[in-house]
Amino acid sequence: MTTKPAASETGDPLLLTPGPLTTSASVKQAMVHDWGSRDQGFIAINKMVLEKIVELAGAQGTHVTVPVQGSGTFAVEAMITSFVPKSGKLLVVINGAYGQRAKKIAEIAGRAVATYETPEDTPPDLARLEKMLVDDKAITHVFAVHCETTSGILNPIAGIAALVKKQGRRLLVDSMSAFGAIEIDARNVYYDALAASSNKCLEGVPGLGFVVCRNSALADCKGNATTLVLDLFDQAEGFAKTGQYRFTPPIHVIVALGKAIEEHAEEGGVAGRGKRYRENAKVLIDGMRAMGFQTLLPNDLQAPIIVTFHMPTDPKFVFQNFYDGLKDRGYVIYPGKLTVADSFRMGCIGRLYPDHMRGALAAVREVLDEMRVTNGGPALAAE
Ligand SMILES: *Cc1c(COP(=O)(O)O)cnc(C)c1O
């Protein structure tokens, strides 16, 4: 290897992962100050951040953003345990690890749970889902994942929302890996709550989850929560009264998110961000297929967020060497997490541009050559 490794604006390896992600130098630079949590300057920035998120969601006047200190899962757990009452029942739509995680959260919190599970490469069947709601009147809430990051599949969230509303139930959405890049507009997609975080498509740094909550539904959540820190009703009440967090907020993360949202707007908002990610995904998928690699998903199910590739079956291909060779060249990829197939993943999100994807493809080619692997396909021994 003779060429200089690829690097982010601050000289770090590029993260082709599901998060945390490569961020811009200016987002990181926003963090080199201190603020008091009761400082008017910080309170104003936080308020702006929460209002901008409601705007991005198309939810002005109907919803409020309630932030949760922690990673995205903290927001998902806060959403489920604050919105589903102890007497409620949650139907969890599962086709990957994040659906499984939601089920576990509900079970630990002692909520009644039903599941509708399909394989990781298969979206839920809407007629089947609707029938489950018709047949089980005890179900009060439905939980669905927008882009299931386990495989990269885009689930039919608008269709799910329409049938849940038609059946008079409440929808909770995990849009963690899609929000900010794939449109989900609350004026068209009816939900009570949607969880996402600072560090995925908004390109902030990790440390803040948030839930976009329907005002009328949140008002009914008093006393539902099974923990103090994840009580969205209480957290929202704190903001309404004082504009402040109940407990120490990740100040630097929130200020950086404010900068990241500014850059998101400069790029053209959800449409602009989504366009760049779709270009990244197209360059990556076309280039990998040209080397024989096969994607798990057909194009029509693939979200432009993260791409799952079947592991090549050439015995000369050793994943650890592949991973290390790419890392040496400045590209960090991600192992697979699938049960249906041996795989690895490459992400398209974060501060990455199509030229970065072309660089990653050249690095893949070099590492394959070093391993003397001529074809990245899984079909050699598989069939
Ligand atoms: C990243 C992600 C989460 C949250 O994961 P954390 O590691 O807790 O930030 C939840 N759901 C989906 C679909 C995700 O992609």
The ligand as an SDF file (V2000), in Angstrom:
LIG
                    3D

 15 15  0  0  0  0  0  0  0  0999 V2000
  -28.9550    3.1910   15.7730 C   0  0  0  0  0  0  0  0  0  0  0  0
  -30.3320    2.7080   15.9600 C   0  0  0  0  0  0  0  0  0  0  0  0
  -30.9520    2.7090   17.2220 C   0  0  0  0  0  0  0  0  0  0  0  0
  -30.2850    3.2120   18.4760 C   0  0  0  0  0  0  0  0  0  0  0  0
  -29.0560    2.6580   18.7470 O   0  0  0  0  0  0  0  0  0  0  0  0
  -28.0930    3.2930   19.8360 P   0  0  0  0  0  0  0  0  0  0  0  0
  -26.8820    2.4340   19.7260 O   0  0  0  0  0  0  0  0  0  0  0  0
  -28.7530    3.1810   21.1540 O   0  0  0  0  0  0  0  0  0  0  0  0
  -27.8660    4.7290   19.4560 O   0  0  0  0  0  0  0  0  0  0  0  0
  -32.2710    2.2990   17.3050 C   0  0  0  0  0  0  0  0  0  0  0  0
  -32.9420    1.8950   16.2180 N   0  0  0  0  0  0  0  0  0  0  0  0
  -32.3870    1.8750   14.9920 C   0  0  0  0  0  0  0  0  0  0  0  0
  -33.2170    1.4370   13.8330 C   0  0  0  0  0  0  0  0  0  0  0  0
  -31.0630    2.2840   14.8280 C   0  0  0  0  0  0  0  0  0  0  0  0
  -30.5100    2.2810   13.5980 O   0  0  0  0  0  0  0  0  0  0  0  0
  1  2  1  0
  2  3  1  0
  2 14  2  0
  3  4  1  0
  3 10  2  0
  4  5  1  0
  5  6  1  0
  6  7  2  0
  6  8  1  0
  6  9  1  0
 10 11  1  0
 11 12  2  0
 12 13  1  0
 12 14  1  0
 14 15  1  0
M  END
$$$$
